[in-house]
Amino acid sequence: MPTALITGITGQDGSYLAEFLLGKGYEVHGVVRRASNFNTDRIDHIYVDPHQQGRLQLHYGDLTDSGALRNLLEEVRPNEIYNLGAQSHVRVSFDQPEYTVDVVGMGVIRLLEAVRGHQKHTNREVRIYQAGSSEMFGSAKPRQHELTRFEPRSPYACAKAYGHYQVVNHRESYGLFAANGILFNHESPRRGETFVTRKITRAATRIKLGLQDKVYLGNLDARRDWGFAGDYVEAMWLMLQQERPDDFVIATGVSITIRDFLRLVFEALDLDWQQHVEIDPRYFRPAEVDHLEGDASKASRLLGWQPKTDVKALARMMVDADLRLAERELVLRNAGHEGAPRGGYR
């Protein structure tokens, strides 16, 4: 039974990847940060108490703690590592640049060094997947591919670019099997509610049921290449099944504006988005990224990977899931109880 270690397992991508690997017969170990409250809601449906011999086990750890990473490798002895852990909100990275760089950038070098030391002492190969981001391309002209020059426009993107090049450096210097996945925007009903697509679908469904009236957004002209996170985790796995490590862009090859995504969502609910959306300058980035659109032809050719879900189907999927959530919230409110937290509805 192959063993995988996933950092960021409680996030959107981590939860879909854990499901995928369990379906492939893996034993899966996830790294979670210590918190006062449980934050495992995205994986609760697949988590089994370890006392019951479950194939999914969770461990406390952090990408800022080198010692903890080394100890985890000795304990888990994974065949594959998927580094999905990050402070992943681009706008927040402008407010917390030092923390973002520590986790997103330096976290990669800590993990790579832990793997290098582990391989040296055990003489066993560990394959590493590093989650890159289309944000690294920044202001580069579309369509962006593996040879497009990085032009990062945020602390998050700069940190991701650093991690990308450290993976290349360790691969070439020490022979590590380390692959970079340069993933363009990928969404799902499990996306955090402060990310723009989920913020839109969550707000629109609440508006439909009379639970709120407005949603406040920033730049509606930004164009993004949006795919489904559940499709993209397969590409992560495929990268680590190759004979040689390499870097791959994963994208749908189609981009639309945030305004277009708004229209898809609100029309699915028979609503006019222009009556409910207001612009708030606080949600503009200090340096904007205007147009990201990926060319995943290399992944198609070498991995045999193709996206299965287009943006229209993705929007419909998210609307359906958030409408069910809003309906439950309405039932609770009518019964005199508060519904879900309000943090993502601004």
C-alpha positions as CSV (number, residue, x, y, z in Angstrom):
1,M,0.0,0.0,0.0
2,P,1.6,3.3,-1.1
3,T,1.7,6.1,1.6
4,A,1.2,9.8,0.9
5,L,1.7,12.8,3.1
6,I,-0.4,15.9,2.4
7,T,0.3,19.3,3.8
8,G,-2.8,21.5,3.7
9,I,-5.1,18.5,3.8
10,T,-7.9,20.5,5.5
11,G,-8.0,22.9,2.5
12,Q,-10.1,22.6,-0.7
13,D,-7.3,20.8,-2.7
14,G,-6.2,18.7,0.2
15,S,-9.7,17.3,0.8
16,Y,-10.2,16.4,-2.9
17,L,-6.7,14.9,-3.1
18,A,-7.2,12.8,0.0
19,E,-10.4,11.4,-1.5
20,F,-8.7,10.7,-4.7
21,L,-5.7,8.9,-3.1
22,L,-7.9,6.8,-0.8
23,G,-9.8,5.7,-3.9
24,K,-6.4,4.6,-5.4
25,G,-5.7,2.4,-2.3
26,Y,-3.2,4.8,-0.6
27,E,-2.7,5.2,3.1
28,V,-3.0,9.0,3.5
29,H,-1.5,11.1,6.2
30,G,-2.4,14.8,6.6
31,V,-0.6,17.6,8.3
32,V,-2.9,20.0,10.3
33,R,-2.0,23.1,12.3
34,R,-3.0,23.2,15.9
35,A,-6.1,25.3,16.6
36,S,-8.5,25.7,19.5
37,N,-11.4,24.6,17.3
38,F,-11.7,21.7,14.9
39,N,-11.1,22.8,11.3
40,T,-11.4,19.5,9.5
41,D,-14.9,20.0,8.1
42,R,-13.8,19.4,4.5
43,I,-12.5,15.9,5.3
44,D,-14.9,14.8,8.1
45,H,-16.8,12.6,5.7
46,I,-13.7,10.5,4.9
47,Y,-12.0,10.6,8.3
48,V,-12.2,7.5,10.5
49,D,-10.9,7.4,14.1
50,P,-7.4,6.0,13.9
51,H,-8.4,3.6,16.7
52,Q,-10.6,2.0,14.0
53,Q,-7.7,1.3,11.6
54,G,-8.6,4.1,9.2
55,R,-6.4,4.7,6.1
56,L,-6.5,8.5,6.7
57,Q,-4.5,9.8,9.7
58,L,-3.9,13.3,10.8
59,H,-0.8,14.8,12.4
60,Y,0.0,18.1,14.0
61,G,2.7,20.0,12.1
62,D,3.6,23.3,10.4
63,L,5.6,24.4,7.4
64,T,7.4,26.9,9.7
65,D,8.7,24.1,11.9
66,S,11.7,22.2,10.4
67,G,12.0,19.8,13.3
68,A,8.4,18.8,13.1
69,L,8.7,18.1,9.3
70,R,11.7,15.9,9.9
71,N,10.0,14.0,12.6
72,L,6.9,13.5,10.4
73,L,9.0,12.0,7.7
74,E,10.6,9.5,10.1
75,E,7.2,8.5,11.5
76,V,5.1,8.3,8.3
77,R,7.9,7.3,5.8
78,P,5.8,8.4,2.8
79,N,6.4,7.4,-0.8
80,E,4.8,10.7,-2.0
81,I,4.5,14.2,-0.5
82,Y,2.0,16.7,-1.7
83,N,2.8,20.2,-0.5
84,L,-0.5,22.1,-0.6
85,G,-0.1,24.0,2.6
86,A,0.0,27.8,2.3
87,Q,-1.4,31.2,3.2
88,S,-3.2,31.2,-0.1
89,H,-5.2,34.4,-0.2
90,V,-3.5,36.8,-2.6
91,R,-5.1,40.0,-1.2
92,V,-4.3,39.0,2.4
93,S,-0.6,38.5,1.4
94,F,-0.3,42.2,1.0
95,D,-1.4,42.7,4.6
96,Q,0.7,39.8,5.9
97,P,3.7,39.6,3.6
98,E,6.3,38.3,6.0
99,Y,4.1,35.5,7.3
100,T,3.0,34.6,3.7
101,V,6.6,34.4,2.6
102,D,7.6,32.3,5.6
103,V,4.9,29.7,5.0
104,V,4.6,29.8,1.2
105,G,8.3,30.3,0.3
106,M,10.5,29.2,3.2
107,G,8.1,26.3,4.0
108,V,9.1,24.7,0.7
109,I,12.9,24.8,1.4
110,R,12.2,23.4,4.9
111,L,10.3,20.5,3.4
112,L,12.8,19.9,0.6
113,E,15.7,19.8,3.1
114,A,13.8,17.4,5.3
115,V,13.2,15.1,2.4
116,R,16.9,15.4,1.3
117,G,18.0,14.4,4.8
118,H,15.5,11.6,5.1
119,Q,16.6,10.1,1.7
120,K,20.2,10.3,2.7
121,H,19.7,8.4,5.9
122,T,17.2,5.8,4.7
123,N,18.3,5.4,1.1
124,R,14.6,5.4,0.0
125,E,13.1,7.7,-2.6
126,V,10.3,10.2,-1.7
127,R,8.5,11.9,-4.5
128,I,7.5,15.5,-3.9
129,Y,4.7,17.6,-5.5
130,Q,4.9,21.3,-5.0
131,A,1.7,23.4,-5.6
132,G,2.6,26.4,-7.7
133,S,0.2,29.0,-8.8
134,S,-0.7,30.9,-12.0
135,E,-0.2,34.1,-9.9
136,M,3.5,33.6,-10.5
137,F,2.9,34.7,-14.1
138,G,1.4,38.0,-12.9
139,S,1.5,40.5,-15.7
140,A,2.9,38.2,-18.3
141,K,0.9,38.1,-21.5
142,P,-1.5,35.1,-21.9
143,R,-1.6,32.3,-22.8
144,Q,0.9,31.4,-20.2
145,H,2.8,28.1,-20.4
146,E,5.8,26.4,-18.7
147,L,8.3,28.6,-20.5
148,T,6.5,31.9,-19.8
149,R,8.6,34.2,-17.7
150,F,7.3,34.8,-14.1
151,E,6.2,38.4,-13.4
152,P,4.7,38.1,-9.9
153,R,2.6,40.9,-8.6
154,S,2.0,40.0,-4.9
155,P,3.9,38.8,-1.9
156,Y,2.0,35.5,-2.4
157,A,3.2,35.1,-6.0
158,C,6.7,36.1,-5.1
159,A,6.8,33.4,-2.4
160,K,5.4,30.8,-4.8
161,A,8.0,31.7,-7.4
162,Y,10.8,31.2,-4.8
163,G,9.3,27.8,-3.9
164,H,9.1,26.8,-7.6
165,Y,12.8,27.6,-8.2
166,Q,13.9,25.9,-5.0
167,V,12.2,22.7,-6.3
168,V,14.0,23.0,-9.6
169,N,17.3,23.6,-7.8
170,H,16.9,20.6,-5.5
171,R,15.9,18.5,-8.4
172,E,19.0,19.4,-10.4
173,S,21.4,19.6,-7.5
174,Y,20.5,16.6,-5.5
175,G,18.5,14.4,-7.8
176,L,15.2,14.7,-5.9
177,F,12.1,13.6,-7.6
178,A,10.4,16.9,-7.2
179,A,7.7,18.3,-9.6
180,N,6.0,21.7,-9.8
181,G,2.4,22.0,-10.7
182,I,1.6,25.5,-11.9
183,L,-2.2,25.4,-11.3
184,F,-4.5,28.1,-12.6
185,N,-7.5,29.0,-10.6
186,H,-9.5,26.0,-9.5
187,E,-12.7,26.2,-7.5
188,S,-15.4,24.1,-5.9
189,P,-18.2,24.1,-3.3
190,R,-15.4,23.6,-0.8
191,R,-13.6,26.9,-1.7
192,G,-13.2,29.3,1.2
193,E,-15.9,31.9,1.4
194,T,-13.5,34.8,1.1
195,F,-12.3,33.7,-2.4
196,V,-14.2,35.6,-5.1
197,T,-16.0,32.7,-6.8
198,R,-17.3,31.2,-3.6
199,K,-18.0,34.7,-2.2
200,I,-20.2,35.3,-5.3
201,T,-22.1,31.9,-5.2
202,R,-22.6,32.1,-1.4
203,A,-23.9,35.7,-1.6
204,A,-26.1,35.0,-4.7
205,T,-27.9,32.1,-3.1
206,R,-28.5,34.0,0.1
207,I,-29.8,36.9,-1.9
208,K,-32.2,34.5,-3.7
209,L,-33.7,33.4,-0.4
210,G,-33.8,36.9,1.1
211,L,-31.0,36.4,3.6
212,Q,-29.0,39.3,2.3
213,D,-29.3,42.0,-0.3
214,K,-25.8,43.1,-1.4
215,V,-22.4,41.7,-2.1
216,Y,-19.3,43.9,-2.2
217,L,-16.5,43.1,-4.6
218,G,-13.4,44.7,-6.1
219,N,-12.1,44.5,-9.7
220,L,-14.7,42.9,-12.0
221,D,-12.5,43.2,-15.1
222,A,-9.9,40.7,-14.0
223,R,-9.9,37.6,-16.3
224,R,-9.2,34.2,-14.9
225,D,-8.9,30.6,-16.1
226,W,-11.2,28.7,-13.7
227,G,-11.4,25.0,-13.4
228,F,-12.7,22.4,-10.9
229,A,-10.4,21.5,-8.1
230,G,-11.6,17.9,-8.2
231,D,-10.2,17.6,-11.8
232,Y,-6.9,19.2,-10.9
233,V,-5.9,16.9,-8.0
234,E,-5.7,14.0,-10.6
235,A,-3.0,16.0,-12.4
236,M,-1.0,16.4,-9.2
237,W,-1.0,12.6,-8.8
238,L,-0.1,12.0,-12.4
239,M,3.0,14.2,-12.1
240,L,4.4,11.9,-9.4
241,Q,3.7,8.7,-11.5
242,Q,6.1,9.7,-14.3
243,E,9.5,8.3,-15.0
244,R,11.1,11.7,-14.5
245,P,10.1,14.8,-12.6
246,D,9.0,17.8,-14.5
247,D,6.9,21.0,-14.3
248,F,3.4,21.3,-15.7
249,V,0.8,24.0,-16.2
250,I,-2.7,22.8,-15.3
251,A,-5.5,24.9,-16.8
252,T,-8.6,24.8,-18.9
253,G,-7.3,27.2,-21.6
254,V,-10.5,29.4,-21.3
255,S,-10.6,32.6,-19.3
256,I,-13.6,34.9,-18.4
257,T,-13.9,38.0,-16.3
258,I,-15.2,38.1,-12.8
259,R,-18.2,40.1,-14.3
260,D,-18.8,37.1,-16.6
261,F,-18.7,34.7,-13.6
262,L,-21.2,37.0,-11.8
263,R,-23.5,36.8,-14.8
264,L,-23.3,33.0,-14.9
265,V,-24.1,32.6,-11.2
266,F,-26.9,35.2,-11.0
267,E,-28.6,34.1,-14.2
268,A,-28.7,30.5,-12.8
269,L,-30.8,31.9,-10.0
270,D,-32.9,34.2,-12.2
271,L,-31.4,37.3,-10.7
272,D,-29.9,40.5,-12.1
273,W,-26.4,40.8,-10.6
274,Q,-26.3,44.5,-11.3
275,Q,-29.0,45.1,-8.7
276,H,-27.0,43.4,-5.9
277,V,-23.3,44.1,-6.5
278,E,-21.4,47.1,-5.2
279,I,-17.8,47.9,-5.7
280,D,-15.6,48.4,-2.6
281,P,-12.1,49.8,-3.2
282,R,-10.8,47.8,-0.2
283,Y,-11.0,44.6,-2.3
284,F,-8.7,46.0,-5.0
285,R,-5.1,44.7,-4.9
286,P,-2.3,47.3,-4.7
287,A,-0.9,45.6,-7.9
288,E,-3.5,43.9,-10.1
289,V,-3.2,40.9,-12.3
290,D,-5.3,41.5,-15.3
291,H,-5.4,38.3,-17.4
292,L,-4.4,34.7,-16.6
293,E,-5.1,32.0,-19.1
294,G,-3.2,28.8,-19.2
295,D,-1.8,26.5,-21.9
296,A,-1.9,22.9,-20.6
297,S,-0.9,21.2,-23.8
298,K,2.2,19.8,-22.2
299,A,0.1,18.1,-19.5
300,S,-2.2,16.8,-22.1
301,R,0.6,15.4,-24.2
302,L,2.8,13.9,-21.4
303,L,0.3,13.2,-18.6
304,G,-2.8,12.4,-20.6
305,W,-4.7,14.9,-18.5
306,Q,-7.7,16.9,-19.6
307,P,-10.1,19.1,-17.6
308,K,-13.5,17.5,-17.3
309,T,-15.5,20.5,-16.0
310,D,-15.9,23.8,-17.8
311,V,-16.6,27.1,-16.0
312,K,-20.4,27.0,-16.7
313,A,-20.7,23.6,-15.1
314,L,-18.5,24.7,-12.3
315,A,-20.6,27.7,-11.5
316,R,-23.8,25.6,-11.6
317,M,-22.2,23.0,-9.2
318,M,-21.2,25.8,-6.7
319,V,-24.6,27.4,-7.0
320,D,-26.4,24.1,-6.3
321,A,-24.3,23.4,-3.2
322,D,-24.6,26.9,-1.8
323,L,-28.3,27.0,-2.4
324,R,-28.7,23.9,-0.2
325,L,-26.5,25.6,2.4
326,A,-28.7,28.8,2.2
327,E,-31.9,26.8,2.5
328,R,-30.6,25.2,5.8
329,E,-29.6,28.6,7.0
330,L,-33.1,29.9,6.3
331,V,-34.7,27.0,8.2
332,L,-32.5,27.8,11.2
333,R,-33.3,31.5,11.0
334,N,-37.0,30.9,10.8
335,A,-36.7,28.6,13.8
336,G,-35.1,31.4,15.8
337,H,-31.5,30.3,15.4
338,E,-28.6,32.0,13.7
339,G,-27.3,30.3,10.6
340,A,-23.8,30.1,9.2
341,P,-21.1,32.7,10.2
342,R,-21.2,36.0,8.3
343,G,-17.4,36.4,7.7
344,G,-17.5,35.5,4.0
345,Y,-20.5,37.6,2.9
346,R,-19.0,41.0,2.8
